Amino acid sequence: MLATEQTDISILPPDAFTDRLGELTALLHACVTAGASISFVQPFGLADSEAFWRRKVQPGLADGSRILFVARHEGRLAGSVQLNLDTPPNQPHRAEVNKLIVHPECRRFGIARALMQALEAEARARGRSLITLDTRTGDKAEPLYTSLGYQTAGIVPAYSRDVASDRLDATTIMYKQL
């Protein structure tokens, strides 16, 4: 099944954020509970998830420094990704990918790829010519990014703690010139 057949990718308007907060909270919680390495560790409750959206995402949406893409698959929130435009004055050509997540029940439908393609198109429309991201080395997302044309800039060992244990995982820093 292709993401374009039953999936709608859109930018969530800042004024719709509060109405979608419950869905976003549940999505992030499900992904972290399933082991997604996206900055959080267990235990990770719904309150932690909501706090992330309110504290880290909502202010950027409000001031225009962050764009939130959402994927609805068969009517339900299935994924999201953020385009972070908050770069220093000497980097107006660059943007960063933050928190590409797809609900565990909606994986392997092409949703992550569709979200990334929408993100890249918006970055181009905003005059950004370089996209950067990091991902846990060896994670399932790494081959996706490579297939989309992202290149590895380097690997940082012992970069972050595993979501469910004290193990320290490496991260792969990647980039794509648009």
Disulfide bonds with the S-S distance in Angstrom:
none
